[in-house]
Structure formats: C-alpha cells, structure tokens
Amino acid sequence: MATSSQSLDASVTVPIDDEAERAAVRARRRYRTKVRAWQIAIVVVVLGSWELAGRTGMVDRFFFAMPSLIAAKLHTWLTEGTVIGSLAQQVWVTLEEALLGFVIGAVLGVIAGIVLGRNRMLSDVLAVYVRVANSIPRVVLGSIFIIALGLGMASKVALAVVMVFFIVFANAFQGVREADRALIANARFLGASSLQVTTSVVIPSAMSWILASLHVSFSYALVGAVVGEFLGARQGMGLLISISQGAFDTPGVFAAMVVIAVIALLADALLTAAERRLLVWRPGVHTDRP
Amino acid sequence: MSSIEIEAVNDPVRAAASDPVRAAASEPVRVVVSEPVIELRRVSRRFITADGHALLALRDFDLTVRRGEFVAIVGPTGCGKSTTLNLITGLAAATSGSVRVFGRAVEGIDPRVGFVFQADALFPWRNVLDNVSAGPRYRGVAAAEAEAEARVWIDRVGLAGFERHYPHQLSGGMRKRCALAQTFINRPEVLLMDEPFSALDVQTRVVMQDALLRLWETTRASVVFVTHDIDEAIGLADRVYVLTARPATVRSVHDIELPRPRVLSEIRYQPRFVELSRLLWNDLRPAAVAAI
C-alpha cells in the first residue's frame, strides 16, 4: 500500500547522489538555521533592552516591570503559591471554565450553523438578528452573567460560550453554504436522503471551516473565562490579575499574562494535532501512513 | 401512459397480444427493445436571468431513448446540452412540452437513474472504497456487503490496490474510473453523462471511453451522453443528436450502425467512422461558428 501510494505522487523520491543536490539540501538547512537564529535574537534583544531600560531607570519599573521581576514572580507563584492558593489551582479553574465554555459554545455553534445553513428560509429570517447579536460587544454580557449566575463557575462558562458560539456559528454556516453543489447532487443521485446529504456531504465539507474557527475560538474562550473572573470571582487567573492590579503589582499582571499565553499555545498545538487527524483526506495536510 | 400499461409493454407476449399488427411486423423482442425509456416531446425551457430577462435555452426539443440504447447529444459550447439532462433528472422543469422517464412524468430524482458529472464529484474525504460503496450504503445495504460489492466494481474499473487511496492521490483518469464504479454499482437503468471525459487529456479520454463501453455492455443501461466531441459521440453511441446553437433544438439525428463491441482506438480509422464524422461536422458547423 505504501509503495503504490508513493509511486502515485507527482515525483518519485530517489536518494541524493549529486553534488549540486547536496548543496541545495545544505542551503535549505542553512536557511532554516538562519530563521531560527533571527527569532532567538529578536527575543533576546527585546527582553534584554526592556530589562536594561528598567535597570537604568529609562522606564519606570514600577509601572512597566522588568523581565527579571516577572520571572521572579512566576518563581514565587510556582514555589510558594499565589495569594489565593496554588498557581496550578488557578490555572485549572480558568482552564476548566474555558474548556467547558469552548465545548458548549462550539457544539451549539456547529449545530446552529448547520441548521441555518441547510435551511434557506430560516437563515433569511434570522439573518438580521444574528447580525445584531454579533455586533454587541459580548464582553459586556459578562457583567450580566455575574449578576445573574453569581461569582461561581457558571457565569464564566456562560461568557466563554457566548464568545465562542458566534465565531464557530459563522464559520459552520459559511462552510455549509460553500459545500460543493456537485457533491450534493452526486450524493442525491447515489441515493442519499436529505439527512444523509447533511451528515455525509455537508458536515464533512464544512469541517475544515469549523476546525479553522475552533483554533481561533479557544483563545476567545480563554478571554471569556479570564474577563469573567476579572469582573467577579473567587478563584482563577483573571482574579489573580485583578488582585495584582489592585496591589499595583505589575510583574504579577505580566506573569499571569505569560501563564495564560502558555495555556493558549498548548491548546493551539493540541487543536492542530486533532485537525491533522480529522483532515487526512486533504492534500497538504495528509501524512502518508503505511 | 400509466405504469400499468408500461408493464404490459414490458411483457413481450402481452405486448404482442395487445398490438397484433406490430407483433406480426417484427419479432416480440424488438417490441421490448423499442420501448422508450426517456421521451421528450416538443420541450421548451426558459430561464429567468438575474437581471429579470427571460432566456430561451431549449426550443421544441424532441428526444427518444429506448431501453438499452446509447444516445449521444452533440452541440456547440453553451447551447443547452446540460439542460436536457437536468430535464430528465427533474432538476429542471420544462416550460412547455412533456418529459417522460420510465413512462411517467418526472418528479424528483429516480433511484434507477445514475449521473456522471463533468466535474470531479467524488467525496474528497472518503477513500476509493468508501466512495464506491456510498451508493449501496445510502440505500441501506449493510457495510460489509456494500464493501464486498464495491471491491468487485473497483476491480472491474481497474482500480484494485487503490481501495485506501483518497481522490487527491489519484490521477484524473483514475478519479473518473472511481466515479464510474460509484455510479455503476447502483446498476442504473438510465445513465446520464454530462461531458464526463472532457477534462481528461486525449489519450486518457480514449482509454476511458473504452472502459465505459465495456462497463455499459455488461449492464446495458439506457444512456444519454452529452458531449461537444463529435468523434466521442460517434464512437460511443447508437444514435447521435446534433443540436443547434442557443436556443437549442434538434438539427439532425444520425443512426450509428458501427458494429459492437467497439474498440474506440480502432474504429475511429474506419471509413464509415470518418464519413460519419464529416457528416456530423457539416451539421454542427453553423452552430459552432455562431457560438464563437
């Protein structure tokens, strides 16, 4: 199976035995090294000059902190815990809210997108309301959720759901609308019922749109959770930022930011891996497995 | 014609009994063969364009396809050839005239009709096996049974060994083979083909035309094959309809009496083939020139 698939590819790979080709391989490797070197250099320069500016007093370290102070803060949080409990505890609370909000929002968004995408009349009727709802600054809803649902987890999850829902919904809707007419017609001729067309053609073809939106929307779920905690909570990274802000602890705010960024990056890597698995059929994403 | 009458005609003995004159004129088998499966009578089709104008795509169009007959429709680009297929499937409604398939007015997609598209219509997220078994699966056949049947058809179209490949890993010709297997597995009684090979290179096209004829000879479906390629039409069909430029109507009908089974790469050099080709081109030329 593996051999036949390789011979099908546009080019057949052969071992390199030519000096010019070897040079080309070396040049490519050199290029990659160069890119990586520049990336590291930029980080070093930015953090270094920030540190230097803080130490020499060019920038007020009280307001803008310094990388070393932020690192020290992170170290303290990791070893001694934060004022509201261990760092792991805060991260977990925020992550839990974001994940719940993400899953609920994504599921609702996908369902709504598919239902409206498949039903022209319904989508034409509801289009105007969707546009209005979409233009509301959704973070403001956080205040209402805190009042209505209290300081616990529910209000944060609700905010994260709202943040995620519209992004996923818009993409799922668009994906359904963009589904190839020829594929739908083909499925119909092959004997598919309306439901089968939806499940076997429309949803798979909308999948790349939906997955793309999931990438973006997890960071929105995180924003929803953090902002919710910021507005009123007993635990979580948002509360930690809020407390640090109240204590004029800029390194604390930055340190919390770093932690959230790391969570977001890890989640993104996980989603990319999931996407690779789900879209094996797509050229480019496909990895040839034996 | 109601469905009951059709059954009567289907039965040679009863058909002969109900129509003694015809039965005497030819043997009963001919009666079965000559029964029209698709019948378009004086069909016109008007579109309303986006800017509110009416556009006449088809005018007084007549077409008859009998059981087991291979009919090709040739016409200049954009003349409304595909419209005829849409009328037969029920995807488009005739503005006037009658369209009858299996003896009754068309309503919705009939499970006995198969369609091969010009564009690639394989499901890109399914491998060859799952693409070919899609039809039986949609129709409620158990997965194992559908797969076994799919393997037979994959083998028949020469794709054995590629069951686990995704469409993007196949060449254009192989994707067409897969599309043929996907359609033939449903054993359609009527097969509609909308320029299925027009996107292929010339050599691949000839190979695919032969592959199609071999598959068709095993099933003997009634075929309507739309193309702009005269040689393709002559090589494949029993009868060729030449259309005029838009609004399309039938300019001429030619019976292609070349013997079957045919091998495309050989018969195209026979004197009769060349003669037919010249004849059809003379009919088509005014429309082709007008279309430019």
Chai-1 contact restraints between the chains, C-beta under 6 A:
chainA,res_idxA,chainB,res_idxB,connection_type,confidence,min_distance_angstrom,max_distance_angstrom,comment,restraint_id
A,S4,B,G161,contact,1.0,0.0,6.0,A-B,restraint_1
A,L8,B,Q169,contact,1.0,0.0,6.0,A-B,restraint_2
A,A182,B,F117,contact,1.0,0.0,6.0,A-B,restraint_3
A,A182,B,A119,contact,1.0,0.0,6.0,A-B,restraint_4
A,A182,B,A121,contact,1.0,0.0,6.0,A-B,restraint_5
A,L183,B,A121,contact,1.0,0.0,6.0,A-B,restraint_6
A,N186,B,A121,contact,1.0,0.0,6.0,A-B,restraint_7
A,R188,B,I109,contact,1.0,0.0,6.0,A-B,restraint_8
A,F189,B,F115,contact,1.0,0.0,6.0,A-B,restraint_9
A,L190,B,A134,contact,1.0,0.0,6.0,A-B,restraint_10
A,L190,B,G135,contact,1.0,0.0,6.0,A-B,restraint_11
A,L190,B,Y138,contact,1.0,0.0,6.0,A-B,restraint_12
A,G191,B,P111,contact,1.0,0.0,6.0,A-B,restraint_13
A,G191,B,G135,contact,1.0,0.0,6.0,A-B,restraint_14
A,G191,B,Y138,contact,1.0,0.0,6.0,A-B,restraint_15
A,G191,B,R139,contact,1.0,0.0,6.0,A-B,restraint_16
A,A192,B,Y138,contact,1.0,0.0,6.0,A-B,restraint_17
A,Q196,B,Y138,contact,1.0,0.0,6.0,A-B,restraint_18
A,P204,B,W125,contact,1.0,0.0,6.0,A-B,restraint_19
A,W281,B,P124,contact,1.0,0.0,6.0,A-B,restraint_20
A,W281,B,W125,contact,1.0,0.0,6.0,A-B,restraint_21
A,W281,B,Y166,contact,1.0,0.0,6.0,A-B,restraint_22
A,P283,B,H168,contact,1.0,0.0,6.0,A-B,restraint_23
